[in-house]
Amino acid sequence: HKEFPLVPELCKSLNSEGAVAEGLAIQAAIKSGMIPFSEIKSALMLDTLPHPIGVLLPDSITYVPILEQDSQLPVTGSTSFTLSNVHQAGATVVVVEDTGDDLERIGEFNFLLRRLNGSDLERLK
């Protein structure tokens, strides 16, 4: 809120379908010319996530949500995982969107892991 001092407190309870409907109504008002543009330009629309986004664990069954549905964009999220083997060379993160009916794969990221030695650990402190 400090970044935008002139914007009133943002409402995060609006659902994504409602936001789309309002956006369409504003576009229709602009196209029709029936409402003065000076009234329309004061409308503030914020984009939200239509579905939750998370990761699929290696068993390809377990889904871990990271970003909640209707989160205002931009949004960040995080969670922690433990390596299955301390000697593994890398990790693959499969990102999915939970559409309600299915988990839609939207990305896959491969990370090469590097074992830290004593001097690396000291530098991190």
C-alpha positions in Angstrom: 0.0 0.0 0.0 3.0 2.3 0.5 3.8 2.0 -3.2 0.5 3.5 -4.2 -0.4 6.1 -1.6 -3.3 7.5 -3.6 -5.0 4.2 -4.1 -7.5 3.2 -1.3 -7.1 -0.1 0.5 -7.4 -2.8 -2.1 -10.2 -5.4 -1.9 -8.8 -9.0 -2.3 -12.2 -10.7 -1.8 -13.4 -10.3 -5.4 -13.6 -13.5 -7.3 -12.1 -13.9 -10.7 -15.4 -14.4 -12.6 -16.7 -11.2 -11.0 -13.6 -9.3 -12.1 -14.0 -10.5 -15.7 -17.7 -9.6 -15.7 -16.9 -6.0 -14.4 -14.1 -5.7 -17.0 -16.5 -6.7 -19.8 -19.1 -4.2 -18.5 -16.5 -1.4 -18.5 -15.4 -2.3 -22.0 -19.1 -2.3 -23.2 -19.6 1.1 -21.6 -16.6 2.5 -23.4 -17.7 1.0 -26.7 -21.3 2.2 -26.4 -20.3 5.8 -25.7 -23.3 6.1 -23.4 -21.2 6.8 -20.3 -18.8 9.7 -20.3 -15.2 8.5 -20.4 -14.3 10.7 -17.4 -16.5 8.5 -15.3 -15.1 5.2 -16.7 -11.5 6.1 -16.4 -11.7 6.2 -12.6 -12.5 2.4 -12.5 -9.6 0.4 -11.2 -9.4 -3.2 -12.3 -6.9 -5.7 -10.8 -6.1 -9.1 -12.2 -6.3 -12.2 -10.1 -5.4 -15.9 -10.5 -8.4 -17.9 -11.9 -7.1 -21.2 -10.4 -4.7 -22.2 -7.7 -1.1 -22.9 -8.8 1.2 -25.4 -7.1 3.7 -28.2 -7.7 3.3 -31.9 -8.4 5.5 -34.2 -6.2 7.6 -37.0 -7.8 4.8 -39.6 -7.1 2.8 -37.6 -9.8 -0.3 -37.8 -7.5 0.4 -35.4 -4.6 -0.3 -31.8 -5.4 1.0 -29.0 -3.1 -0.7 -25.6 -3.6 1.6 -22.6 -3.6 -0.6 -19.7 -4.9 -4.3 -19.5 -3.9 -7.1 -18.9 -6.4 -8.2 -15.2 -6.6 -4.7 -14.0 -5.4 -4.1 -10.5 -6.7 -1.4 -10.3 -9.4 1.5 -10.0 -9.1 1.7 -12.6 -6.4 4.5 -14.6 -4.8 4.5 -17.8 -2.8 6.8 -20.3 -1.4 7.1 -23.5 0.5 10.0 -25.8 1.6 10.8 -29.3 0.5 13.3 -31.8 1.7 15.6 -33.7 -0.8 14.7 -37.4 -1.0 18.4 -38.2 -1.1 21.2 -36.0 0.2 23.5 -37.1 -2.6 21.0 -36.4 -5.5 22.5 -34.3 -8.3 19.4 -32.2 -9.0 15.7 -31.6 -8.6 12.8 -31.2 -11.0 9.9 -29.0 -10.1 6.7 -29.6 -12.1 4.3 -26.6 -11.9 0.6 -27.2 -12.3 -2.7 -25.3 -12.3 -5.6 -26.9 -10.4 -8.6 -26.3 -12.7 -10.9 -28.2 -10.4 -11.3 -31.1 -12.9 -7.6 -31.7 -13.6 -4.1 -30.6 -12.8 -2.9 -28.8 -15.9 0.9 -28.9 -16.4 2.1 -25.3 -17.0 5.9 -25.7 -16.6 8.8 -27.9 -15.6 12.0 -26.6 -14.1 15.2 -28.6 -13.7 17.8 -27.5 -11.0 21.3 -28.8 -10.8 22.3 -29.0 -7.1 25.9 -28.3 -5.9 27.3 -29.6 -2.7 28.6 -26.8 -0.5 32.0 -27.1 1.0 33.2 -25.4 4.3 34.3 -22.2 2.6 31.0 -21.9 0.8 29.1 -22.3 4.1 31.2 -19.6 5.7 30.5 -17.2 2.9 26.8 -17.7 3.3 26.9 -16.7 7.0 
